Amino acid sequence: MHALITGGTGLIGTALCKSLLADGHRVTILTRQQDPTLPGGAAAQVWDAKTPEGWAHVVNEVDAVINLAGASLAGHGPLPARWTESRKQVIRQSRLDAGQALVQALDGVTKPPQVLVQASGIGYYGTLKDEPIDEDAPAGTDFLAKLAVDWEASTRPIEDKGVRRVVIRTGAVLSVNGGALPKLLFPYRLFVGGPLGSGRQFMPWIHIADEVNAIRFLIDQSTAQGAFNLCTPHPVTNREFGKVLGRVMKRPSLLPVPAFAMRALFGEVANVVLEGQHAFPKRLQSLGYGFRFPELEPALRDLLSS
């Protein structure tokens, strides 16, 4: 298989690229960097993440496209970056531009790929407190929900070309190499860890190994189409997450961070961890995917022992 990955230098893209290469597949990464650092064996194709100019021919050569492109929601520092209006515009436009560029590239192909995997997020459902949700739940109305709706829609026209399209609504990806976990580890390393806000909000999470394996599983399943929640079948509350993390790190989890302080420090982005979703991977499990790390403590021990 020859896979084309946008956002291939990010957390998920890098891990997916390494997994595919390890199994003998070809990988081409669309990147804005002129001289990117890529896993050995991966090929780079420069793009502007807005148009198909200069790279559209590559789509004729690939079997699968995985669209992960988009500016980071939380930034790249040890703490989350605030969502200013200009920052939200960058987050939104980077996703829509990449999706539209893929649609335009497919307009001129003679051999379309068999499948396109479109990234999205569990934030699609908005913040529903304790209500259990699966892929049948409607979209929410907050910033992340509206973003996810438009992000998913950006590549929908590809289906008119006969391309099977899979949408992955991913929860918090646990990895020591980036994403949510390093930010969550930071206070525990200083012995000041504890629940965020009430601590009763659910955290839909997934180990990076399961994120990669689930994407590959959905690529290989010819009947897989539409939206899939990529999160553990055993979600935990923020308070439970902190207790398990403290136990694994041998640190206390006693000092709560009040919701008002989180919102004062980080603004709207604080809602991501203060409210959350009680989400389940109903469709993924119905297809027969078996999680390598369904439970939190083994997942954290695996990540923090490596």
Secondary structure, DSSP 8 states (H G I E B T S, - for coil): -EEEEETTTSHHHHHHHHHHHHTT-EEEEEES-SS----TT-EEEE--SS--TTTGGGGGG-SEEEE-----SS-SSSS-----HHHHHHHHHHHHHHHHHHHHHHHT-SS--SEEEEEEEGGGG---TT-EE-TTS---SSHHHHHHHHHHHTTGGGGGGT-EEEEEEE-EEEETTEEHHHHHHHHHHTT----BTTS-SEE-EEEHHHHHHHHHHHHH-TT--EEEEES-SS-EEHHHHHHHHHHHHT------B-HHHHHHHHGGGGHHHHT--EE--HHHHHTT---S--SHHHHHHHHHH-
